[in-house]
Amino acid sequence: MEFFEVLKARQSVRAFAPSPVEEEKLGAILEAARGAPSAGNLQAYEIYLVKADRLKRALARAALDQYFLAQAPVALVFCAHPARSERRYKERGARLYSVQDATIACTYAMLAATALGLATVWIGAFNDAAVRRAVGLPEDILPVAILPIGYAAEKPEPTSRRPLDEVVHTVE
Ligand SMILES: Cc1cc2nc3c(=O)[nH]c(=O)nc-3n(C[C@H](O)[C@H](O)[C@H](O)COP(=O)(O)O)c2cc1C
């Protein structure tokens, strides 16, 4: 798909078909995430790959009972690794860059999935401690976003956006 078509095609999907995600596609999505830019190229993020039903159900519960998450064949948990960025960038690295690194990697994965005909939804509403427990994250790893990936079982209505002239503030 052409890049701008990918941007247009991406929508949050909250119903997934049972069909699995092909391993080659999953590999391409993870490679896309790995190619994301990061502060100082420190790649201060970790990706946890979850396929087991019981773990996806635990994640869905941790995500305030968003059970559609468990329908998707794959869920990726993008996490910040603050200590990796803190070594060079101190407090700013720990607080901001590591979270941005994880966020950009997740965005790349999301767009790659769309380009491959797959559906996703960014899940940010969750209980950090419950996600930590579900996936067995170490104490120093902060969950930032959960990305269920699968084939869409719904075609959502397009969502609206604020007008550009409201969002963009031209400074002269
Ligand atoms: C930081 C962030 C957190 C989000 N958290 C959730 C969530 O927990 N559950 C959910 O269903 N959608 C979540 N979304 C998806 C948004 O609701 C969605 O992107 C927005 O309504 C625009 O719709 P679209 O993605 O279809 O364009 C989140 C999106 C972002 C960027």
The ligand as an SDF file (V2000), in Angstrom:
LIG
                    3D

 31 33  0  0  0  0  0  0  0  0999 V2000
   -2.7930    7.0530   23.7110 C   0  0  0  0  0  0  0  0  0  0  0  0
   -4.0130    6.3250   23.1930 C   0  0  0  0  0  0  0  0  0  0  0  0
   -4.7430    5.5300   24.0560 C   0  0  0  0  0  0  0  0  0  0  0  0
   -5.8490    4.8250   23.5860 C   0  0  0  0  0  0  0  0  0  0  0  0
   -6.4870    3.9490   24.4340 N   0  0  0  0  0  0  0  0  0  0  0  0
   -7.5200    3.2210   23.9510 C   0  0  0  0  0  0  0  0  0  0  0  0
   -8.1200    2.2250   24.7650 C   0  0  0  0  0  0  0  0  0  0  0  0
   -7.7070    1.9630   25.8850 O   0  0  0  0  0  0  0  0  0  0  0  0
   -9.1630    1.5370   24.2470 N   0  0  0  0  0  0  0  0  0  0  0  0
   -9.6520    1.7490   22.9930 C   0  0  0  0  0  0  0  0  0  0  0  0
  -10.5980    1.0650   22.5860 O   0  0  0  0  0  0  0  0  0  0  0  0
   -9.0690    2.6690   22.1740 N   0  0  0  0  0  0  0  0  0  0  0  0
   -8.0310    3.3980   22.6190 C   0  0  0  0  0  0  0  0  0  0  0  0
   -7.3830    4.2880   21.7840 N   0  0  0  0  0  0  0  0  0  0  0  0
   -7.8690    4.4620   20.3990 C   0  0  0  0  0  0  0  0  0  0  0  0
   -8.5830    5.7900   20.1960 C   0  0  0  0  0  0  0  0  0  0  0  0
   -9.8370    5.7410   20.8240 O   0  0  0  0  0  0  0  0  0  0  0  0
   -8.7150    6.0680   18.6860 C   0  0  0  0  0  0  0  0  0  0  0  0
   -7.4390    6.1350   18.1020 O   0  0  0  0  0  0  0  0  0  0  0  0
   -9.4520    7.3780   18.4040 C   0  0  0  0  0  0  0  0  0  0  0  0
  -10.7890    7.3070   18.8490 O   0  0  0  0  0  0  0  0  0  0  0  0
   -9.4620    7.7150   16.9080 C   0  0  0  0  0  0  0  0  0  0  0  0
  -10.0440    6.6580   16.1540 O   0  0  0  0  0  0  0  0  0  0  0  0
   -9.2460    5.9010   14.9970 P   0  0  0  0  0  0  0  0  0  0  0  0
   -8.0400    5.2550   15.6450 O   0  0  0  0  0  0  0  0  0  0  0  0
  -10.1970    4.8810   14.4600 O   0  0  0  0  0  0  0  0  0  0  0  0
   -8.8280    6.9060   13.9870 O   0  0  0  0  0  0  0  0  0  0  0  0
   -6.2740    4.9790   22.2320 C   0  0  0  0  0  0  0  0  0  0  0  0
   -5.5080    5.7590   21.3680 C   0  0  0  0  0  0  0  0  0  0  0  0
   -4.3790    6.4000   21.8320 C   0  0  0  0  0  0  0  0  0  0  0  0
   -3.5410    7.1730   20.8420 C   0  0  0  0  0  0  0  0  0  0  0  0
  1  2  1  0
  2  3  1  0
  2 30  2  0
  3  4  2  0
  4  5  1  0
  4 28  1  0
  5  6  2  0
  6  7  1  0
  6 13  1  0
  7  8  2  0
  7  9  1  0
  9 10  1  0
 10 11  2  0
 10 12  1  0
 12 13  2  0
 13 14  1  0
 14 15  1  0
 14 28  1  0
 15 16  1  0
 16 17  1  0
 16 18  1  0
 18 19  1  0
 18 20  1  0
 20 21  1  0
 20 22  1  0
 22 23  1  0
 23 24  1  0
 24 25  2  0
 24 26  1  0
 24 27  1  0
 28 29  2  0
 29 30  1  0
 30 31  1  0
M  END
$$$$
